[in-house]
């Protein structure tokens, strides 16, 4: 549930239209989601072995630190807090607020509802891992039900839209289509953040990654297929809300309302998962004395990093109130996938240092691992080419982390 919840947000209900704007044939629209799924499953295999080799709290942060040193690891945590995780959470919180406002007919401001949702989930996760994970599992089950409703209703009740004749392959368009696809698939790595709080991370995290990512691939491919089936490539490309349009074709206005409820629940589930997992990275940074010491504080009653959770909630709330979340989303991918590639390459480093290890091992290594690393950095290049200005802003925020890291390193040495 944590793996699937970290991947499935509100993007799958919107991004099929983004893909259709880059590729115009049904096979390529669905194929883009399958290609993205292949990259995600290879990534899950890599992360499963990393979890078996280093079952520490902090997950991806710990892998980057141990392979490449404290500076790249700090920059990952810095980017996670200021760009990747908090920006995504702010935007998804506003998405939840918009659909909640439409469904309830209330006149409450969207920003207020978004802040309320973030604050409530922050409080729940401060109560302990079990309460946070129980809420996450419940919301994930509702999220799967919403996707199943969309797929079932669209396939059974929506008439098939006319399909165009086969068109020549569109390699550049397919490459551009992978940016929204990989944004929708991103998030499986967040399950590794709570590895240190699992009973048996070598076994459970590896299983969870493989089963969770496989389940998401099936769901995403089914949604892409039913969107093409009900709307056709042209109708899908012109749609601003493809999931609502599919349900409207299948079941009328009531269907559109039902999927709006599903999207609101899906957004809430993503926020719950993010609040459960990401603060463990800031906790690990503070334990390494590369961040404020209080962030490493663990509640004696609930045994969770309360200050780190409150920090994550506060930054997401500030971004939600600022109104800058839309711009941030456009450069999340360019920053995030740099660190995906670095993390994949970390496995090559660990294999050289320690050829034998217990637990899961990636099949066809190093070729499968190199394929994952190359795919990540190709996606970064494609995103920069598509959104150069916003990508540079993301890289600028990342670069500001260098002097911050040097400051914490000096404090670390002074206190040694």
C-alpha positions as CSV (number, residue, x, y, z in Angstrom):
1,X,0.0,0.0,0.0
2,X,2.9,2.4,0.8
3,X,4.6,1.7,-2.6
4,X,1.4,2.0,-4.6
5,X,0.3,5.1,-2.6
6,X,3.6,6.8,-3.3
7,X,3.2,6.4,-7.0
8,X,-0.6,6.9,-7.6
9,X,-1.7,10.4,-7.1
10,X,-3.9,12.6,-9.2
11,X,-1.6,12.4,-12.3
12,X,-3.0,9.2,-13.8
13,X,-6.4,10.9,-14.1
14,X,-4.9,13.8,-16.1
15,X,-1.7,12.8,-17.7
16,X,-3.1,10.4,-20.4
17,X,-4.2,13.6,-22.2
18,X,-0.7,15.0,-21.9
19,X,0.7,11.8,-23.5
20,X,-1.9,11.9,-26.3
21,X,-0.7,15.5,-27.2
22,X,2.7,14.1,-28.0
23,X,1.8,10.8,-29.8
24,X,-1.3,10.4,-31.9
25,X,-1.9,6.6,-32.2
26,X,-3.6,4.3,-29.6
27,X,-0.6,1.9,-29.6
28,X,1.9,4.6,-28.8
29,X,-0.4,6.2,-26.2
30,X,-0.7,2.9,-24.3
31,X,2.8,1.9,-25.2
32,X,4.3,5.0,-23.5
33,X,2.7,3.8,-20.2
34,X,4.1,0.3,-20.7
35,X,7.6,1.7,-21.5
36,X,7.4,3.9,-18.4
37,X,6.3,0.9,-16.4
38,X,9.3,-1.1,-17.7
39,X,11.6,1.7,-16.4
40,X,9.8,1.7,-13.1
41,X,10.0,-2.1,-12.6
42,X,13.7,-2.1,-13.4
43,X,14.0,0.8,-10.8
44,X,12.1,-1.3,-8.3
45,X,14.5,-4.2,-8.8
46,X,17.4,-1.9,-8.2
47,X,15.8,-0.4,-5.1
48,X,14.9,-3.8,-3.8
49,X,18.6,-4.9,-3.8
50,X,19.6,-1.6,-2.3
51,X,17.1,-2.1,0.5
52,X,18.5,-5.6,1.1
53,X,22.1,-4.3,1.3
54,X,21.3,-1.1,3.3
55,X,18.1,-1.4,5.4
56,X,18.6,1.9,7.1
57,X,16.3,4.7,7.8
58,X,16.5,7.4,5.1
59,X,16.4,5.0,2.2
60,X,17.5,6.8,-1.0
61,X,19.4,9.4,1.1
62,X,21.4,6.7,2.8
63,X,22.2,5.0,-0.6
64,X,23.5,8.2,-2.1
65,X,25.5,9.1,1.0
66,X,27.2,5.8,1.3
67,X,28.0,5.6,-2.5
68,X,28.8,9.2,-3.4
69,X,29.4,11.0,-0.1
70,X,27.6,13.5,2.1
71,X,27.3,16.4,-0.3
72,X,25.2,14.7,-3.0
73,X,23.1,13.1,-0.2
74,X,22.5,16.5,1.4
75,X,21.5,18.0,-2.0
76,X,19.0,15.1,-2.5
77,X,17.4,15.9,0.9
78,X,17.5,19.6,0.1
79,X,15.8,19.1,-3.2
80,X,13.3,16.7,-1.7
81,X,12.3,19.3,0.9
82,X,12.2,22.4,-1.3
83,X,11.3,21.1,-4.7
84,X,10.4,17.4,-5.2
85,X,8.3,16.3,-2.3
86,X,6.9,19.5,-0.9
87,X,6.1,21.1,-4.3
88,X,4.3,17.9,-5.4
89,X,2.4,17.7,-2.1
90,X,1.3,21.4,-2.4
91,X,0.0,20.9,-5.9
92,X,-1.8,17.7,-5.0
93,X,-3.4,19.3,-1.9
94,X,-4.8,22.1,-4.2
95,X,-6.1,19.4,-6.5
96,X,-7.9,17.8,-3.6
97,X,-9.3,21.1,-2.5
98,X,-10.7,21.9,-6.0
99,X,-12.5,18.6,-6.3
100,X,-13.7,18.7,-2.7
101,X,-15.1,22.2,-3.3
102,X,-16.9,21.0,-6.4
103,X,-18.3,17.9,-4.7
104,X,-19.6,19.7,-1.6
105,X,-20.6,22.9,-3.2
106,X,-19.0,24.9,-0.3
107,X,-17.6,28.4,-0.8
108,X,-14.5,27.7,1.3
109,X,-11.2,28.9,-0.4
110,X,-9.2,26.3,-2.0
111,X,-6.0,27.3,-0.2
112,X,-7.8,26.9,3.1
113,X,-9.0,23.4,2.3
114,X,-5.5,22.4,1.1
115,X,-3.9,23.7,4.3
116,X,-6.5,21.8,6.4
117,X,-5.8,18.6,4.5
118,X,-2.1,18.9,5.0
119,X,-2.4,19.9,8.6
120,X,-4.8,16.9,9.4
121,X,-2.4,14.4,7.8
122,X,0.6,15.9,9.6
123,X,-1.2,15.4,12.9
124,X,-2.2,11.8,12.0
125,X,1.4,10.9,11.1
126,X,2.7,12.5,14.3
127,X,0.5,10.0,16.2
128,X,2.7,7.1,15.1
129,X,3.7,4.8,12.2
130,X,0.7,2.5,12.7
131,X,-1.9,5.2,12.6
132,X,-0.3,6.8,9.5
133,X,0.1,3.4,7.7
134,X,-3.5,2.4,8.5
135,X,-4.9,5.6,7.1
136,X,-2.6,5.1,4.0
137,X,-3.8,1.6,3.5
138,X,-7.5,2.6,3.8
139,X,-7.1,5.5,1.3
140,X,-5.1,3.3,-1.1
141,X,-7.9,0.7,-1.2
142,X,-10.4,3.5,-2.0
143,X,-8.0,4.8,-4.7
144,X,-7.8,1.4,-6.3
145,X,-11.6,1.2,-6.2
146,X,-11.8,4.6,-8.0
147,X,-9.5,3.4,-10.8
148,X,-11.3,0.1,-11.1
149,X,-14.6,2.1,-11.4
150,X,-13.1,4.3,-14.2
151,X,-11.7,1.3,-16.1
152,X,-14.8,-0.9,-15.7
153,X,-17.3,1.8,-16.5
154,X,-15.3,3.1,-19.4
155,X,-14.8,-0.3,-21.0
156,X,-18.3,-1.7,-20.4
157,X,-20.6,1.4,-20.9
158,X,-18.7,3.9,-23.1
159,X,-19.1,3.3,-26.8
160,X,-15.8,2.8,-28.7
161,X,-14.5,6.1,-30.2
162,X,-13.4,6.1,-33.8
163,X,-9.7,5.2,-34.2
164,X,-7.4,6.8,-36.8
165,X,-5.4,4.9,-39.3
166,X,-2.0,3.7,-38.3
167,X,0.6,6.5,-38.4
168,X,4.4,6.3,-38.7
169,X,6.4,6.0,-35.6
170,X,7.0,9.2,-33.6
171,X,10.3,8.7,-31.7
172,X,10.7,12.3,-30.6
173,X,7.0,12.6,-29.6
174,X,7.3,9.3,-27.7
175,X,10.4,10.7,-25.8
176,X,8.5,13.8,-24.9
177,X,5.5,11.8,-23.8
178,X,7.7,9.9,-21.3
179,X,8.0,13.1,-19.1
180,X,4.4,13.1,-17.9
181,X,4.5,9.3,-17.8
182,X,7.5,9.1,-15.6
183,X,6.1,11.9,-13.4
184,X,3.1,9.7,-12.8
185,X,5.2,6.7,-12.1
186,X,7.6,8.5,-9.8
187,X,7.3,7.7,-6.1
188,X,8.2,4.1,-5.6
189,X,11.5,5.2,-3.9
190,X,9.6,6.8,-1.0
191,X,8.8,3.4,0.5
192,X,12.6,3.0,1.2
193,X,12.5,6.0,3.5
194,X,10.7,3.9,6.2
195,X,13.0,0.8,5.8
196,X,14.5,1.4,9.3
197,X,11.1,1.1,10.9
198,X,10.1,-2.2,9.2
199,X,10.4,-5.5,11.0
200,X,12.3,-7.2,8.1
201,X,13.1,-4.6,5.4
202,X,15.3,-7.1,3.5
203,X,12.3,-9.2,2.8
204,X,9.3,-6.9,3.1
205,X,10.6,-3.9,1.2
206,X,11.8,-6.0,-1.7
207,X,8.4,-7.7,-1.9
208,X,6.5,-4.5,-1.5
209,X,8.5,-2.7,-4.3
210,X,8.0,-5.5,-6.8
211,X,4.4,-6.2,-6.1
212,X,3.5,-2.5,-5.7
213,X,5.1,-1.3,-9.0
214,X,3.7,-4.3,-10.9
215,X,0.2,-3.4,-9.6
216,X,0.6,0.2,-10.6
217,X,1.7,-0.8,-14.2
218,X,-1.5,-2.8,-14.6
219,X,-3.7,0.0,-13.3
220,X,-2.0,2.7,-15.4
221,X,-2.0,0.7,-18.6
222,X,-5.7,-0.1,-18.1
223,X,-6.6,3.6,-17.5
224,X,-4.6,4.6,-20.6
225,X,-6.4,2.0,-22.7
226,X,-9.9,2.9,-21.5
227,X,-9.2,6.6,-22.1
228,X,-8.2,5.9,-25.7
229,X,-11.2,3.5,-26.1
230,X,-13.8,6.0,-24.9
231,X,-12.4,9.3,-26.2
232,X,-10.1,8.3,-29.1
233,X,-6.7,9.8,-29.5
234,X,-7.9,13.2,-30.7
235,X,-10.6,13.5,-28.0
236,X,-8.1,12.5,-25.4
237,X,-5.6,15.0,-26.6
238,X,-8.1,17.8,-26.4
239,X,-9.4,16.9,-23.0
240,X,-8.5,18.9,-19.9
241,X,-10.1,16.3,-17.5
242,X,-9.9,12.9,-19.3
243,X,-11.1,10.8,-16.4
244,X,-14.2,12.9,-15.9
245,X,-14.9,12.9,-19.7
246,X,-14.7,9.1,-19.8
247,X,-17.1,8.8,-16.9
248,X,-19.4,11.4,-18.4
249,X,-19.5,9.4,-21.7
250,X,-20.1,6.1,-19.8
251,X,-22.5,7.1,-17.0
252,X,-23.5,10.8,-17.6
253,X,-23.1,13.6,-15.1
254,X,-23.4,11.3,-12.1
255,X,-20.4,9.3,-13.4
256,X,-18.3,12.5,-13.6
257,X,-19.2,13.3,-10.0
258,X,-18.2,9.8,-8.9
259,X,-14.8,10.0,-10.5
260,X,-14.3,13.5,-9.0
261,X,-14.8,11.9,-5.6
262,X,-12.3,9.2,-6.6
263,X,-9.7,11.9,-7.7
264,X,-10.1,13.7,-4.4
265,X,-9.5,10.5,-2.4
266,X,-6.5,9.7,-4.6
267,X,-5.0,13.0,-4.0
268,X,-5.6,12.6,-0.2
269,X,-3.9,9.2,-0.3
270,X,-0.8,10.6,-2.0
271,X,-0.6,13.3,0.6
272,X,-0.9,10.7,3.4
273,X,1.9,8.5,1.9
274,X,4.2,11.5,1.4
275,X,3.7,12.7,5.0
276,X,4.4,9.1,6.3
277,X,7.6,8.6,4.3
278,X,9.5,11.7,3.3
279,X,10.2,13.2,6.8
280,X,12.5,10.1,7.5
281,X,15.0,11.6,5.0
282,X,15.3,14.9,7.0
283,X,15.5,12.8,10.2
284,X,18.5,10.9,8.7
285,X,20.2,14.1,7.6
286,X,19.8,15.5,11.1
287,X,21.3,12.3,12.5
288,X,24.3,12.8,10.3
289,X,24.5,16.4,11.7
290,X,23.9,17.9,8.3
291,X,20.7,19.5,9.4
292,X,19.0,21.1,12.4
293,X,19.6,18.8,15.4
294,X,15.9,19.0,16.6
295,X,14.8,17.4,13.3
296,X,16.4,14.1,14.6
297,X,14.1,14.2,17.6
298,X,12.0,11.1,18.1
299,X,8.8,11.3,20.2
300,X,9.2,9.1,23.3
301,X,5.5,8.2,23.1
302,X,4.9,7.5,19.4
303,X,8.5,6.7,18.4
304,X,8.2,8.8,15.2
305,X,10.3,11.8,14.1
306,X,7.7,14.4,15.0
307,X,9.8,17.5,14.2
308,X,10.7,16.2,10.8
309,X,7.0,15.5,10.1
310,X,6.0,18.9,11.2
311,X,8.7,20.4,9.0
312,X,7.5,18.6,6.0
313,X,3.9,19.7,6.6
314,X,4.9,23.3,7.2
315,X,6.9,23.6,4.0
316,X,4.2,22.0,1.9
317,X,1.6,24.4,3.5
318,X,3.8,27.5,2.7
319,X,4.1,26.4,-0.9
320,X,0.4,25.7,-1.1
321,X,-0.4,29.2,0.2
322,X,2.2,30.9,-2.1
323,X,0.4,29.8,-5.3
324,X,3.7,28.9,-6.9
325,X,3.0,25.1,-6.9
326,X,2.1,24.9,-10.6
327,X,5.5,26.1,-11.7
328,X,7.3,23.9,-9.3
329,X,5.6,20.8,-10.7
330,X,7.1,21.5,-14.2
331,X,10.7,21.1,-12.9
332,X,10.2,18.3,-10.3
333,X,11.0,15.7,-12.9
334,X,14.3,17.3,-14.0
335,X,15.5,17.4,-10.4
336,X,14.1,14.1,-9.2
337,X,15.4,11.9,-12.0
338,X,19.0,13.1,-11.5
339,X,18.9,11.5,-8.1
340,X,17.1,8.4,-9.5
341,X,20.1,7.9,-11.8
342,X,22.6,8.5,-9.0
343,X,20.9,6.0,-6.9
344,X,20.9,3.4,-9.6
345,X,24.6,3.9,-10.1
346,X,25.1,3.5,-6.4
347,X,24.3,-0.2,-6.7
348,X,27.2,-0.6,-9.1
349,X,29.5,1.0,-6.5
350,X,28.1,-1.3,-3.7
351,X,28.5,-4.5,-5.9
352,X,32.2,-3.6,-6.5
353,X,32.8,-3.0,-2.8
354,X,30.9,-6.1,-1.7
355,X,30.3,-8.6,-4.5
356,X,28.4,-11.1,-2.3
357,X,25.4,-10.1,-0.1
358,X,22.3,-11.7,1.5
359,X,18.8,-11.0,0.2
360,X,17.5,-9.9,-3.2
361,X,19.8,-9.4,-6.2
362,X,18.9,-7.6,-9.4
363,X,18.7,-9.9,-12.4
364,X,21.0,-9.2,-15.4
365,X,23.1,-6.7,-13.4
366,X,25.0,-4.6,-14.5
367,X,23.2,-4.3,-17.8
368,X,19.7,-3.9,-16.2
369,X,21.0,-1.3,-13.7
370,X,22.9,0.7,-16.5
371,X,19.7,0.6,-18.5
372,X,17.8,2.2,-15.6
373,X,20.5,4.9,-15.1
374,X,20.5,5.7,-18.8
375,X,16.7,5.9,-18.9
376,X,16.6,8.3,-15.9
377,X,19.1,10.7,-17.4
378,X,17.5,10.6,-20.9
379,X,14.3,11.6,-19.2
380,X,16.1,14.5,-17.5
381,X,17.5,15.6,-20.9
382,X,14.1,15.4,-22.5
383,X,12.5,17.4,-19.7
384,X,15.1,20.1,-19.9
385,X,14.6,20.4,-23.7
386,X,10.8,20.7,-23.2
387,X,10.9,23.1,-20.2
388,X,14.3,24.8,-20.1
389,X,13.4,27.8,-18.0
390,X,11.6,25.9,-15.3
391,X,14.3,23.2,-15.3
392,X,17.0,25.9,-14.7
393,X,14.9,27.2,-11.8
394,X,14.9,23.7,-10.3
395,X,18.7,23.4,-10.8
396,X,19.1,26.8,-9.2
397,X,17.3,25.8,-6.0
398,X,19.4,22.7,-6.0
399,X,22.6,24.7,-6.4
400,X,21.7,26.9,-3.4
401,X,22.0,23.7,-1.3
402,X,25.8,23.6,-1.9
403,X,26.6,26.6,0.4
404,X,24.0,25.3,2.9
405,X,25.7,21.9,2.9
406,X,29.2,23.5,3.4
407,X,27.8,25.4,6.4
408,X,26.5,22.2,8.0
409,X,29.7,20.4,7.2
410,X,31.7,23.1,9.0
411,X,29.3,22.8,12.0
412,X,29.7,19.1,11.9
413,X,33.5,19.3,12.0
414,X,33.5,22.0,14.7
415,X,31.4,19.7,16.9
416,X,33.5,16.6,16.3
